Amino acid sequence: MAIMHMNLTSRSLTRKTDVYVGFPTPTLQDMIQHKDHYDPEKQWPVVYLLHGAGGDGFEWIQKADIEALCCQYGFIAVIPNGDLSFYCNTPDGRNYYSFIAEELPAIIESTFHASSRPEDRYIMGYSMGGFGAVKIGLTNPHRYHKIASLSGCMDVAGFINGFESGSIFRIHRNLPGWPDIQGTENDMMHLLDLSIARKEQGGYVPAIYHTIGKQDFIYSFSQEWRKKAQSSCLDFLYTEDDGMHNFDYWNQKIRSEVLPFFFC
């Protein structure tokens, strides 16, 4: 098992940024049993992991057992830092959407034994990262096989209007065109409509998984979107259970539902 820390210069961000990469190297148990080997021809599937508001990529390593899961399921985990960007190309020129959707895959696929096949690319996120995973996955359906949202906020306008006046965050500053985001790629209902139309016309749309705890403070900001997705032609899996907006809930779902949804 290996976790690598990359500090790289990004054209999209016009500065250096941190990216963590989890790689499925042989375990000590593999070595004891003489099962350890490195295949120079192996092309690994890749899971892009997006963090939530107020966090950074290191939370995936600190709070989720990503290192072990890379070995168990055989994938490369790519964990960028997205700041508080909501994974947008922000009005002040921080192009996080372009970095994660376009530049970062090119870097990973040219540096590691990472598959470039769309059927080997996955994207997952929690909270703000759940929004980002769905946004990036559905706006680039030709690049991803499956998408997973853990407590993703699918009504960002409603969330901002309901919470921002009393919040330490100022998310609206990072949304291009705010407050007129209706009909844009940050309007998840609009993006859902486009994806449904694409599927009905015979185009490919990645399968989507979405989960949220029933006691999560943003529960209501995903339900209208969830109901529409469930009633559509899309390949959509939704689960909910008792749980809050934290890794206690997300970790059990990653192990029992998300990774089996991705790889089984």
N, C-alpha and C positions, 0 to 999 in steps of 0.2 A: 504494500500500500504506500502511496506517496501523495503528498500535498505540496505543490510548487507555487511559489509566490513570484509573479512576474510584475515588474514595474516597467511599463512600456510607454513610448511616445505615440499618441494618437493624433492622426490628421483630423479626425472629426471633432475632437475636443480641443485641439491645438495646445495640448499640454501632456504631461505624463500622468498616468493613472495606474492603479493597482488592479490586477486580475489574479485570482487564485485558480489553480487547475488541480483537480483530483484525478489521479491516474491509477488504473488497476494493476499494480505490480504484484508479483507473487507474495503470499504471506509467509510467515515463519513456519506455519503448519505445512504449507506446500513444500517448503524446503526440507523439512524433516521427512516428508513422505516422498521426496525426490520428484515432485510434480512441478517444480519451478522451471520455467523456460520462457524465453523471449522470442516472439515470432516477428521478424522484421517485415513480413508481408501483411501482418494483421492490420486492418483498418477498423478502428473502434467507433461505435456509435457515440454521439455526444449529447449531453443534456446541459442546456444553458439554464442557470439558476439565478433568479432575480430577487433581490431583497426588498424589504418594505421601507416605508417612510421613517426617517429617523435612525435607520440602521445602515449597515454596509455589508459587503460581500462576506466579511469574516464571520458574520452571524451564522451562515450556513455551516461553517466548520466548527464553530464554537458550540452551537446549540442543536445541530442535526448531525447524525452519524454518517456524513457523506463519504468519508474515507472508506469505511467498511462497505457501504452500499455500492460504491464503484466496483469493488472486487466481487461482491456477491452477484451483481447483475451484469458486470462487464461493460462499463461505459466510462467515458471521460466526462468529468464534471467541470464546467467552465463557469466561474463565478466572478462577474465584473462588479464594480462599484457604480451605482447609478445616481448617487447624491439624492436630492429631493426633486429630481427632474420629472417624475411620473413617466419616465422613459420617452420624453419628448425631445425634439429639437427646439430648445427653449428660446424665447425672444432675445435673450442676452448672448446667444451664439454658442451655447453648450449643446452640441449635437449628439445627445445620448442615444436617441433613436437610431441615427445613422451608424454610430459606433457599434451598438450591440446587434443591430439587424444586418449590417453590411460589412463593416471593417473588421470586427472581432472574429467572425467565422473565417474570414480569409487569413487572418493571423494564425488562428488555431490550426486550420487545415494545412497550412504551409510549415508549421513548426512541429506538430505532433503527428502521431499515426492516427489521425482523425478522419473518418469517412466524410466525403463531400456529398454523398448521396442524400437526397431529401428524406428518404425513408429511414435514414439513420440519424436524423436531427430531431431533437425534442426540446421543448422550452417549458419551464415551470417557474412559478413565483408565488410568494406569499404577500398578502395585503397590497400595497402599492405595486409590488412585483407580480401579483396575480393579475392586476389590471394590465401591467406591461407585457406579461406573457401572452395574454389573449390578444392585446393590440398588435404586438409584433407578429405573432403567429397567424392571425387572420388577415393582416395586411400583406403578408408574404406567404400565402398558402402553398406556393410552389417550393418553399424551402424547408418546411417542417412536416413531420409525420404526425405528431400528437402534441397537444397543449394541455397543461394542468394549471389550474388556479386554486390556490389555498386562501380562502377568505378574501378573494379579490373584490375590490370596490368597483361595481359595474355602473354606478350612477355617480360619477365624480362631481358633476354639477350639483346634484342634491347633497352630496357629502360636504362640499365646500360651503354651500349656502347654509347648511344646518350646523356645521361645527367650527368653521374657520374663525368666526368672530371671537370665540373663546379659546382658540387653539394657539400653541406656540408656532405652528406651521403656517406658512403663507403659500400654499400650493398653487393658488391661482396665478401667481407671478410666473410660473413655469409652463403654463398652458398657452400656446400660441392662439391668439384670437379671443382670449377670455374677455367677456363672458359669452360670446357668440360661438360656442363650440358645437351647437346642434348641427348635425349633418357633416361633421368632420371625423377624422380618425380617432378623436378622443371622445366621441359620442358612441358608446358601446352598443346602443340600440341601432344606430345607423350602420355600424360595422356588422352587426348581426344580420340586418336586412340585406346588405351587400353579399354576405356569405351565403345566405339562404338562396338568393337569386343565382349566385354562382353555382351552387350545388344543383339547383333545379334545371340549370342549363347544361348540366353534365360536367361541370368543372370540379376540380378536386378542392376539398376543404378539410383541413386536419381534424381528426377526432378531438373532442374537447372534454376534459374532466373539470368539474367545479365542486368544491365542498366548502361548507361554512358551519361553524358551531351555532347552535340555536341561541346561545347567550352572548354571541359576538355583538359588539356595539355597532358594527356596520352590516348586521344581518339584513336589515330592510333595504340597504342600498345595493342589493344584488337580486332581489326576488322578482321584480318585473322582468329583468333581463333573463333570469333563469327560467321563468315560466314560458317566455317566448321561445327560448332555445329548445326547451323540452317538447314543445308542441310543433316544432319545425321538422324539416327533413334532415337536419344535421345529425351526425353521429355524436351524441351528447350524453354524458353520464353525470348525474348529480347525486350527491349524498349530503346528509346533514345528521348531526348527532349533538348531544349535549357537549358544550365546549365553549371556551373563550377564544379571544384573539391572541393566541400564543402558541409556542412550540409544543406545549403539552398536547394540544389538539393536532397540530400539523404533523408532528413526528409520527403519531400513530397512523395517520392517514397516508403519509408517504410510504410507510412500510406495508400497510395492509391493502392499500388501494391504488395509490399513484403509480408506483413502480411496477406492480402487476399489470396495471392498465397500459403502461408504456411497453413492457417487454414480454408479457405472457399472452 
